[in-house]
Amino acid sequence: MHRSIIVALLFCLSCGAAAARSPLVLFTDFGTSDGAVAAMKGVAYSISQDLLIADLSHEDPGSIFAGGYRLYQAEPYWPKGSVFVAVVDPGVGTGRLAIALETKSGRFFLAPNNGLLTFVAEREGVKELREIDESVNRRPGSEQSHTFHGRDIFVYAGARLAAGFQSFEQIGRKLPEEALVVVPYRAAERRGDAITGIIPVLDAHFGNVWTNIPKSQFDELGLSLGEDVHVRIRHGDRLVADLVAPYQRTFGDVPQGRALVYVNSLFDMAIALNLGDFAKSYGVDSGPDWTIDLARQK
């Protein structure tokens, strides 16, 4: 065969391999003070050094609820075909299943079946759910390791999928959609003259308080920018904060140290202090047992 034809064929093959490659996004609660995350990346690169690997977050230790929301916060901005390896896994080594989820939006998630994919599945829809077959999707030589499935199973299987070395159907047996474990939580709702929701996470770096109340639902109160909002925050039955703050477009629309109600980057309502830490100042945390009421100030 003519040398130019061979070169052209090799070029086309390399283009095809590149086209099959998908971003691999790592999300764990391992922190970055030791080598756990680096070990996972090493396993992925041992599958293919051409992988595109990115970090979502490695904080919120052990919080399945907060972890699920972090995924919800970031995943829609990644292209179709992206592979997320999500490991917040207090039940590692127990009978909980290792699963792979393909959403209707065309992204893939490999995670323990413990509720971590609740918010992603709810918003994007479940196209297909599979159990990860550990007989083919376990790092060789790791059979005696039972507490690091992020390295030995999830990233190994995810890297093979992202690199195009296996199809989604080859990951393992198909599961019914109802096999997906979901975390129960309270959706935002209208209660008289108030909208009630929960505080799923904090904007931890700045101390802003995020809610699950969408702007579209808040708009039912008929408030315009600059009008006051009555804010009540509870932890269980205990009232933690009771204040009035204006509904504003951005932080600098109020004086330094003053509270405001605003629309966050997810188009949900949030509370902040301009150049301050609202959560720390008011003793507010997050989770399904933290609730918030937003009402027109009377």
SEGU-457069 format. One record per residue (C-alpha): residue in three letters; chain; y, z negated, x negated. Coordinates in Angstrom, 2 decimals, padded with zeros to 5 digits, always signed. Layout:
% SEGU-457069
<resn->Ala, chain->A, north->Y, up->Z, east->X> .
...
//
This chain:
% SEGU-457069
<resn->Met, chain->A, north->+000.00, up->+000.00, east->+000.00> .
<resn->His, chain->A, north->+003.44, up->+000.88, east->-001.27> .
<resn->Arg, chain->A, north->+005.24, up->-002.08, east->-002.87> .
<resn->Ser, chain->A, north->+008.31, up->-001.73, east->-000.60> .
<resn->Ile, chain->A, north->+006.09, up->-001.94, east->+002.49> .
<resn->Ile, chain->A, north->+004.41, up->-005.10, east->+001.15> .
<resn->Val, chain->A, north->+007.79, up->-006.72, east->+000.47> .
<resn->Ala, chain->A, north->+008.99, up->-005.81, east->+003.96> .
<resn->Leu, chain->A, north->+005.86, up->-007.29, east->+005.52> .
<resn->Leu, chain->A, north->+006.23, up->-010.51, east->+003.54> .
<resn->Phe, chain->A, north->+009.87, up->-010.72, east->+004.60> .
<resn->Cys, chain->A, north->+008.94, up->-010.29, east->+008.25> .
<resn->Leu, chain->A, north->+006.21, up->-012.95, east->+007.93> .
<resn->Ser, chain->A, north->+008.68, up->-015.40, east->+006.41> .
<resn->Cys, chain->A, north->+011.14, up->-014.64, east->+009.21> .
<resn->Gly, chain->A, north->+008.41, up->-015.36, east->+011.74> .
<resn->Ala, chain->A, north->+007.57, up->-018.68, east->+010.08> .
<resn->Ala, chain->A, north->+011.22, up->-019.67, east->+010.08> .
<resn->Ala, chain->A, north->+011.55, up->-018.71, east->+013.73> .
<resn->Ala, chain->A, north->+008.61, up->-020.99, east->+014.61> .
<resn->Arg, chain->A, north->+010.24, up->-023.98, east->+012.94> .
<resn->Ser, chain->A, north->+011.94, up->-026.52, east->+015.23> .
<resn->Pro, chain->A, north->+014.19, up->-029.48, east->+014.41> .
<resn->Leu, chain->A, north->+012.31, up->-032.76, east->+013.98> .
<resn->Val, chain->A, north->+014.37, up->-035.76, east->+015.13> .
<resn->Leu, chain->A, north->+013.26, up->-039.29, east->+014.17> .
<resn->Phe, chain->A, north->+014.10, up->-042.30, east->+016.31> .
<resn->Thr, chain->A, north->+012.68, up->-045.75, east->+015.50> .
<resn->Asp, chain->A, north->+013.57, up->-049.43, east->+015.50> .
<resn->Phe, chain->A, north->+012.42, up->-049.86, east->+011.89> .
<resn->Gly, chain->A, north->+015.85, up->-050.24, east->+010.30> .
<resn->Thr, chain->A, north->+016.67, up->-048.67, east->+006.94> .
<resn->Ser, chain->A, north->+016.48, up->-051.69, east->+004.63> .
<resn->Asp, chain->A, north->+012.92, up->-050.85, east->+003.53> .
<resn->Gly, chain->A, north->+010.82, up->-047.74, east->+003.05> .
<resn->Ala, chain->A, north->+009.36, up->-047.28, east->+006.54> .
<resn->Val, chain->A, north->+011.60, up->-044.40, east->+007.63> .
<resn->Ala, chain->A, north->+011.35, up->-042.76, east->+004.21> .
<resn->Ala, chain->A, north->+007.55, up->-042.96, east->+004.45> .
<resn->Met, chain->A, north->+007.67, up->-041.13, east->+007.78> .
<resn->Lys, chain->A, north->+009.86, up->-038.41, east->+006.28> .
<resn->Gly, chain->A, north->+007.45, up->-038.12, east->+003.35> .
<resn->Val, chain->A, north->+004.55, up->-037.54, east->+005.73> .
<resn->Ala, chain->A, north->+006.56, up->-034.89, east->+007.59> .
<resn->Tyr, chain->A, north->+007.51, up->-033.09, east->+004.37> .
<resn->Ser, chain->A, north->+003.87, up->-033.19, east->+003.26> .
<resn->Ile, chain->A, north->+003.18, up->-031.05, east->+006.32> .
<resn->Ser, chain->A, north->+006.02, up->-028.62, east->+005.53> .
<resn->Gln, chain->A, north->+008.92, up->-028.85, east->+003.11> .
<resn->Asp, chain->A, north->+010.76, up->-026.33, east->+005.29> .
<resn->Leu, chain->A, north->+011.18, up->-028.78, east->+008.16> .
<resn->Leu, chain->A, north->+014.63, up->-029.65, east->+009.47> .
<resn->Ile, chain->A, north->+014.56, up->-033.46, east->+009.79> .
<resn->Ala, chain->A, north->+017.35, up->-035.53, east->+011.33> .
<resn->Asp, chain->A, north->+017.79, up->-039.22, east->+012.18> .
<resn->Leu, chain->A, north->+018.85, up->-040.34, east->+015.64> .
<resn->Ser, chain->A, north->+018.88, up->-044.12, east->+015.07> .
<resn->His, chain->A, north->+016.69, up->-046.83, east->+013.55> .
<resn->Glu, chain->A, north->+018.16, up->-049.99, east->+015.12> .
<resn->Asp, chain->A, north->+017.62, up->-052.12, east->+018.31> .
<resn->Pro, chain->A, north->+014.35, up->-053.74, east->+017.13> .
<resn->Gly, chain->A, north->+011.73, up->-054.05, east->+019.85> .
<resn->Ser, chain->A, north->+014.00, up->-053.05, east->+022.75> .
<resn->Ile, chain->A, north->+012.18, up->-050.39, east->+024.74> .
<resn->Phe, chain->A, north->+014.93, up->-050.26, east->+027.36> .
<resn->Ala, chain->A, north->+017.78, up->-049.80, east->+024.85> .
<resn->Gly, chain->A, north->+015.64, up->-047.36, east->+022.85> .
<resn->Gly, chain->A, north->+015.04, up->-045.22, east->+025.90> .
<resn->Tyr, chain->A, north->+018.76, up->-045.09, east->+026.55> .
<resn->Arg, chain->A, north->+019.54, up->-044.08, east->+022.96> .
<resn->Leu, chain->A, north->+017.22, up->-041.11, east->+023.42> .
<resn->Tyr, chain->A, north->+018.91, up->-040.33, east->+026.74> .
<resn->Gln, chain->A, north->+022.29, up->-040.46, east->+024.98> .
<resn->Ala, chain->A, north->+021.47, up->-037.96, east->+022.25> .
<resn->Glu, chain->A, north->+018.67, up->-035.60, east->+023.23> .
<resn->Pro, chain->A, north->+020.48, up->-033.13, east->+025.55> .
<resn->Tyr, chain->A, north->+022.63, up->-031.91, east->+022.66> .
<resn->Trp, chain->A, north->+019.63, up->-030.68, east->+020.68> .
<resn->Pro, chain->A, north->+018.37, up->-027.10, east->+021.11> .
<resn->Lys, chain->A, north->+015.39, up->-026.12, east->+023.18> .
<resn->Gly, chain->A, north->+012.19, up->-026.61, east->+021.20> .
<resn->Ser, chain->A, north->+013.41, up->-029.67, east->+019.30> .
<resn->Val, chain->A, north->+010.71, up->-032.26, east->+018.59> .
<resn->Phe, chain->A, north->+011.58, up->-035.96, east->+018.91> .
<resn->Val, chain->A, north->+009.38, up->-038.61, east->+017.33> .
<resn->Ala, chain->A, north->+010.35, up->-041.85, east->+019.09> .
<resn->Val, chain->A, north->+008.80, up->-045.12, east->+017.94> .
<resn->Val, chain->A, north->+009.79, up->-048.42, east->+019.50> .
<resn->Asp, chain->A, north->+006.31, up->-049.83, east->+019.76> .
<resn->Pro, chain->A, north->+005.74, up->-053.58, east->+020.25> .
<resn->Gly, chain->A, north->+002.20, up->-052.75, east->+021.45> .
<resn->Val, chain->A, north->+001.17, up->-050.79, east->+018.35> .
<resn->Gly, chain->A, north->-002.57, up->-050.97, east->+017.75> .
<resn->Thr, chain->A, north->-003.38, up->-052.03, east->+021.32> .
<resn->Gly, chain->A, north->-004.81, up->-049.93, east->+024.14> .
<resn->Arg, chain->A, north->-001.50, up->-048.25, east->+024.99> .
<resn->Leu, chain->A, north->-001.70, up->-044.47, east->+024.77> .
<resn->Ala, chain->A, north->+000.06, up->-042.25, east->+022.25> .
<resn->Ile, chain->A, north->+001.59, up->-039.43, east->+024.27> .
<resn->Ala, chain->A, north->+003.44, up->-036.14, east->+023.95> .
<resn->Leu, chain->A, north->+005.86, up->-035.03, east->+026.65> .
<resn->Glu, chain->A, north->+007.30, up->-031.57, east->+027.21> .
<resn->Thr, chain->A, north->+010.36, up->-031.70, east->+029.45> .
<resn->Lys, chain->A, north->+011.45, up->-028.98, east->+031.82> .
<resn->Ser, chain->A, north->+014.44, up->-028.44, east->+029.53> .
<resn->Gly, chain->A, north->+012.03, up->-027.33, east->+026.77> .
<resn->Arg, chain->A, north->+012.18, up->-030.29, east->+024.37> .
<resn->Phe, chain->A, north->+009.21, up->-032.29, east->+023.08> .
<resn->Phe, chain->A, north->+008.82, up->-036.07, east->+022.70> .
<resn->Leu, chain->A, north->+006.04, up->-037.93, east->+020.91> .
<resn->Ala, chain->A, north->+006.03, up->-041.66, east->+021.63> .
<resn->Pro, chain->A, north->+003.99, up->-044.66, east->+022.71> .
<resn->Asn, chain->A, north->+003.40, up->-044.71, east->+026.45> .
<resn->Asn, chain->A, north->+005.39, up->-047.90, east->+027.05> .
<resn->Gly, chain->A, north->+008.45, up->-046.77, east->+029.02> .
<resn->Leu, chain->A, north->+010.43, up->-045.41, east->+026.08> .
<resn->Leu, chain->A, north->+010.65, up->-041.98, east->+027.73> .
<resn->Thr, chain->A, north->+011.80, up->-043.30, east->+031.13> .
<resn->Phe, chain->A, north->+015.36, up->-041.96, east->+031.10> .
<resn->Val, chain->A, north->+014.53, up->-038.65, east->+029.41> .
<resn->Ala, chain->A, north->+011.78, up->-037.88, east->+031.90> .
<resn->Glu, chain->A, north->+013.97, up->-038.87, east->+034.83> .
<resn->Arg, chain->A, north->+016.86, up->-036.61, east->+033.84> .
<resn->Glu, chain->A, north->+015.04, up->-033.63, east->+032.30> .
<resn->Gly, chain->A, north->+011.86, up->-033.62, east->+034.39> .
<resn->Val, chain->A, north->+008.25, up->-033.59, east->+033.17> .
<resn->Lys, chain->A, north->+006.79, up->-030.17, east->+032.53> .
<resn->Glu, chain->A, north->+003.61, up->-031.45, east->+030.91> .
<resn->Leu, chain->A, north->+002.22, up->-034.72, east->+029.56> .
<resn->Arg, chain->A, north->-000.58, up->-034.99, east->+027.01> .
<resn->Glu, chain->A, north->-002.43, up->-037.72, east->+025.12> .
<resn->Ile, chain->A, north->-002.19, up->-037.32, east->+021.34> .
<resn->Asp, chain->A, north->-005.72, up->-036.70, east->+020.04> .
<resn->Glu, chain->A, north->-005.93, up->-039.01, east->+017.03> .
<resn->Ser, chain->A, north->-009.08, up->-037.29, east->+015.77> .
<resn->Val, chain->A, north->-006.93, up->-034.31, east->+014.73> .
<resn->Asn, chain->A, north->-003.45, up->-035.82, east->+014.78> .
<resn->Arg, chain->A, north->-003.84, up->-038.75, east->+012.41> .
<resn->Arg, chain->A, north->-002.76, up->-038.70, east->+008.77> .
<resn->Pro, chain->A, north->-005.93, up->-038.32, east->+006.66> .
<resn->Gly, chain->A, north->-006.91, up->-041.59, east->+005.00> .
<resn->Ser, chain->A, north->-005.00, up->-043.80, east->+007.47> .
<resn->Glu, chain->A, north->-007.94, up->-044.71, east->+009.70> .
<resn->Gln, chain->A, north->-007.89, up->-048.38, east->+008.61> .
<resn->Ser, chain->A, north->-004.15, up->-048.75, east->+009.34> .
<resn->His, chain->A, north->-003.40, up->-050.10, east->+012.81> .
<resn->Thr, chain->A, north->+000.27, up->-051.18, east->+012.71> .
<resn->Phe, chain->A, north->+002.17, up->-048.10, east->+011.50> .
<resn->His, chain->A, north->+001.44, up->-045.37, east->+014.02> .
<resn->Gly, chain->A, north->+004.95, up->-044.00, east->+013.45> .
<resn->Arg, chain->A, north->+003.83, up->-042.85, east->+010.02> .
<resn->Asp, chain->A, north->+000.14, up->-042.26, east->+010.66> .
<resn->Ile, chain->A, north->+000.11, up->-040.60, east->+014.09> .
<resn->Phe, chain->A, north->+003.47, up->-039.81, east->+015.68> .
<resn->Val, chain->A, north->+005.33, up->-038.18, east->+012.80> .
<resn->Tyr, chain->A, north->+002.16, up->-036.51, east->+011.55> .
<resn->Ala, chain->A, north->+001.57, up->-034.88, east->+014.94> .
<resn->Gly, chain->A, north->+005.29, up->-034.19, east->+015.46> .
<resn->Ala, chain->A, north->+005.68, up->-032.49, east->+012.09> .
<resn->Arg, chain->A, north->+002.69, up->-030.25, east->+012.78> .
<resn->Leu, chain->A, north->+004.24, up->-029.28, east->+016.11> .
<resn->Ala, chain->A, north->+007.74, up->-028.74, east->+014.70> .
<resn->Ala, chain->A, north->+006.41, up->-026.66, east->+011.80> .
<resn->Gly, chain->A, north->+004.44, up->-024.43, east->+014.18> .
<resn->Phe, chain->A, north->+001.06, up->-025.50, east->+012.80> .
<resn->Gln, chain->A, north->-000.19, up->-026.51, east->+016.24> .
<resn->Ser, chain->A, north->+000.81, up->-025.72, east->+019.80> .
<resn->Phe, chain->A, north->+001.71, up->-028.35, east->+022.36> .
<resn->Glu, chain->A, north->-001.58, up->-027.65, east->+024.15> .
<resn->Gln, chain->A, north->-003.51, up->-028.45, east->+020.95> .
<resn->Ile, chain->A, north->-002.05, up->-031.97, east->+020.68> .
<resn->Gly, chain->A, north->-004.59, up->-033.42, east->+023.10> .
<resn->Arg, chain->A, north->-005.87, up->-033.61, east->+026.65> .
<resn->Lys, chain->A, north->-003.53, up->-033.09, east->+029.57> .
<resn->Leu, chain->A, north->-002.52, up->-036.17, east->+031.55> .
<resn->Pro, chain->A, north->-001.22, up->-036.40, east->+035.12> .
<resn->Glu, chain->A, north->+002.53, up->-036.96, east->+035.34> .
<resn->Glu, chain->A, north->+001.98, up->-040.32, east->+037.05> .
<resn->Ala, chain->A, north->+000.28, up->-041.58, east->+033.87> .
<resn->Leu, chain->A, north->+003.71, up->-041.82, east->+032.23> .
<resn->Val, chain->A, north->+004.79, up->-045.46, east->+032.04> .
<resn->Val, chain->A, north->+008.37, up->-046.02, east->+033.22> .
<resn->Val, chain->A, north->+010.64, up->-049.04, east->+032.91> .
<resn->Pro, chain->A, north->+012.02, up->-050.26, east->+036.26> .
<resn->Tyr, chain->A, north->+015.78, up->-050.60, east->+036.43> .
<resn->Arg, chain->A, north->+018.54, up->-050.68, east->+039.03> .
<resn->Ala, chain->A, north->+020.37, up->-047.43, east->+039.68> .
<resn->Ala, chain->A, north->+024.10, up->-047.57, east->+040.38> .
<resn->Glu, chain->A, north->+024.96, up->-047.93, east->+044.07> .
<resn->Arg, chain->A, north->+027.87, up->-048.36, east->+046.44> .
<resn->Arg, chain->A, north->+028.14, up->-051.84, east->+047.95> .
<resn->Gly, chain->A, north->+031.05, up->-052.05, east->+050.33> .
<resn->Asp, chain->A, north->+034.24, up->-051.57, east->+048.36> .
<resn->Ala, chain->A, north->+032.52, up->-051.81, east->+044.96> .
<resn->Ile, chain->A, north->+030.19, up->-049.73, east->+042.81> .
<resn->Thr, chain->A, north->+027.44, up->-051.85, east->+041.25> .
<resn->Gly, chain->A, north->+025.45, up->-050.86, east->+038.19> .
<resn->Ile, chain->A, north->+023.90, up->-052.22, east->+035.02> .
<resn->Ile, chain->A, north->+024.90, up->-052.31, east->+031.35> .
<resn->Pro, chain->A, north->+022.11, up->-050.30, east->+029.68> .
<resn->Val, chain->A, north->+023.56, up->-050.45, east->+026.15> .
<resn->Leu, chain->A, north->+026.68, up->-051.38, east->+024.23> .
<resn->Asp, chain->A, north->+028.67, up->-048.98, east->+022.13> .
<resn->Ala, chain->A, north->+027.61, up->-051.42, east->+019.46> .
<resn->His, chain->A, north->+029.83, up->-050.32, east->+016.58> .
<resn->Phe, chain->A, north->+032.99, up->-050.87, east->+018.62> .
<resn->Gly, chain->A, north->+031.86, up->-053.42, east->+021.23> .
<resn->Asn, chain->A, north->+032.57, up->-051.21, east->+024.21> .
<resn->Val, chain->A, north->+030.50, up->-051.90, east->+027.33> .
<resn->Trp, chain->A, north->+028.73, up->-048.88, east->+028.81> .
<resn->Thr, chain->A, north->+027.48, up->-048.75, east->+032.39> .
<resn->Asn, chain->A, north->+025.10, up->-046.51, east->+034.29> .
<resn->Ile, chain->A, north->+027.79, up->-045.82, east->+036.91> .
<resn->Pro, chain->A, north->+028.58, up->-042.08, east->+036.82> .
<resn->Lys, chain->A, north->+032.18, up->-040.96, east->+037.14> .
<resn->Ser, chain->A, north->+031.26, up->-039.01, east->+040.26> .
<resn->Gln, chain->A, north->+030.18, up->-042.25, east->+041.96> .
<resn->Phe, chain->A, north->+033.19, up->-044.20, east->+040.68> .
<resn->Asp, chain->A, north->+035.41, up->-041.49, east->+042.17> .
<resn->Glu, chain->A, north->+034.24, up->-042.61, east->+045.63> .
<resn->Leu, chain->A, north->+036.62, up->-045.57, east->+045.22> .
<resn->Gly, chain->A, north->+039.55, up->-043.12, east->+045.28> .
<resn->Leu, chain->A, north->+041.24, up->-044.60, east->+042.20> .
<resn->Ser, chain->A, north->+043.75, up->-042.58, east->+040.19> .
<resn->Leu, chain->A, north->+044.51, up->-042.96, east->+036.49> .
<resn->Gly, chain->A, north->+046.67, up->-046.02, east->+035.91> .
<resn->Glu, chain->A, north->+045.42, up->-047.96, east->+038.94> .
<resn->Asp, chain->A, north->+043.84, up->-051.38, east->+038.48> .
<resn->Val, chain->A, north->+040.10, up->-052.00, east->+038.70> .
<resn->His, chain->A, north->+038.54, up->-055.37, east->+039.46> .
<resn->Val, chain->A, north->+035.67, up->-055.83, east->+036.98> .
<resn->Arg, chain->A, north->+032.94, up->-058.45, east->+037.38> .
<resn->Ile, chain->A, north->+030.07, up->-058.75, east->+034.89> .
<resn->Arg, chain->A, north->+027.01, up->-060.93, east->+035.49> .
<resn->His, chain->A, north->+023.96, up->-061.91, east->+033.49> .
<resn->Gly, chain->A, north->+021.39, up->-062.61, east->+036.16> .
<resn->Asp, chain->A, north->+023.22, up->-064.85, east->+038.64> .
<resn->Arg, chain->A, north->+025.78, up->-066.11, east->+036.11> .
<resn->Leu, chain->A, north->+029.29, up->-064.65, east->+036.23> .
<resn->Val, chain->A, north->+030.24, up->-063.83, east->+032.63> .
<resn->Ala, chain->A, north->+033.51, up->-061.90, east->+033.02> .
<resn->Asp, chain->A, north->+035.99, up->-061.48, east->+035.86> .
<resn->Leu, chain->A, north->+039.09, up->-059.45, east->+035.04> .
<resn->Val, chain->A, north->+041.44, up->-056.71, east->+036.17> .
<resn->Ala, chain->A, north->+041.92, up->-053.66, east->+033.93> .
<resn->Pro, chain->A, north->+043.57, up->-050.28, east->+034.50> .
<resn->Tyr, chain->A, north->+041.59, up->-047.08, east->+034.84> .
<resn->Gln, chain->A, north->+042.82, up->-044.97, east->+031.92> .
<resn->Arg, chain->A, north->+041.96, up->-041.76, east->+030.13> .
<resn->Thr, chain->A, north->+041.66, up->-043.19, east->+026.60> .
<resn->Phe, chain->A, north->+042.07, up->-046.36, east->+024.54> .
<resn->Gly, chain->A, north->+045.62, up->-045.74, east->+023.35> .
<resn->Asp, chain->A, north->+046.86, up->-045.63, east->+026.95> .
<resn->Val, chain->A, north->+046.96, up->-049.45, east->+026.96> .
<resn->Pro, chain->A, north->+048.56, up->-051.85, east->+024.46> .
<resn->Gln, chain->A, north->+046.50, up->-053.13, east->+021.53> .
<resn->Gly, chain->A, north->+044.06, up->-055.84, east->+022.61> .
<resn->Arg, chain->A, north->+044.25, up->-054.94, east->+026.32> .
<resn->Ala, chain->A, north->+041.23, up->-054.01, east->+028.41> .
<resn->Leu, chain->A, north->+040.75, up->-050.67, east->+030.14> .
<resn->Val, chain->A, north->+038.19, up->-048.88, east->+032.30> .
<resn->Tyr, chain->A, north->+037.44, up->-045.35, east->+031.12> .
<resn->Val, chain->A, north->+034.90, up->-042.51, east->+031.27> .
<resn->Asn, chain->A, north->+032.61, up->-042.50, east->+028.22> .
<resn->Ser, chain->A, north->+031.03, up->-039.55, east->+026.43> .
<resn->Leu, chain->A, north->+028.11, up->-039.48, east->+028.89> .
<resn->Phe, chain->A, north->+030.54, up->-039.21, east->+031.84> .
<resn->Asp, chain->A, north->+029.67, up->-042.75, east->+032.89> .
<resn->Met, chain->A, north->+032.13, up->-045.61, east->+033.33> .
<resn->Ala, chain->A, north->+032.77, up->-048.04, east->+030.48> .
<resn->Ile, chain->A, north->+034.97, up->-051.02, east->+029.61> .
<resn->Ala, chain->A, north->+036.75, up->-051.54, east->+026.28> .
<resn->Leu, chain->A, north->+039.54, up->-053.34, east->+024.47> .
<resn->Asn, chain->A, north->+041.99, up->-051.11, east->+022.65> .
<resn->Leu, chain->A, north->+041.36, up->-051.84, east->+018.94> .
<resn->Gly, chain->A, north->+039.17, up->-054.77, east->+019.92> .
<resn->Asp, chain->A, north->+035.56, up->-055.75, east->+020.65> .
<resn->Phe, chain->A, north->+035.16, up->-056.28, east->+024.41> .
<resn->Ala, chain->A, north->+031.51, up->-057.39, east->+024.23> .
<resn->Lys, chain->A, north->+032.22, up->-060.03, east->+021.59> .
<resn->Ser, chain->A, north->+035.42, up->-061.23, east->+023.23> .
<resn->Tyr, chain->A, north->+033.79, up->-061.74, east->+026.65> .
<resn->Gly, chain->A, north->+030.26, up->-062.66, east->+025.53> .
<resn->Val, chain->A, north->+028.67, up->-059.59, east->+027.09> .
<resn->Asp, chain->A, north->+025.32, up->-058.05, east->+026.11> .
<resn->Ser, chain->A, north->+023.16, up->-055.30, east->+027.60> .
<resn->Gly, chain->A, north->+019.88, up->-054.76, east->+029.40> .
<resn->Pro, chain->A, north->+018.55, up->-054.37, east->+032.95> .
<resn->Asp, chain->A, north->+019.50, up->-057.98, east->+033.77> .
<resn->Trp, chain->A, north->+023.19, up->-057.37, east->+032.98> .
<resn->Thr, chain->A, north->+025.04, up->-056.08, east->+036.06> .
<resn->Ile, chain->A, north->+028.62, up->-054.92, east->+036.61> .
<resn->Asp, chain->A, north->+030.78, up->-054.41, east->+039.70> .
<resn->Leu, chain->A, north->+033.79, up->-052.07, east->+039.72> .
<resn->Ala, chain->A, north->+036.13, up->-052.31, east->+042.70> .
<resn->Arg, chain->A, north->+039.66, up->-051.39, east->+043.68> .
<resn->Gln, chain->A, north->+041.97, up->-054.33, east->+042.95> .
<resn->Lys, chain->A, north->+043.22, up->-055.74, east->+046.25> .
//
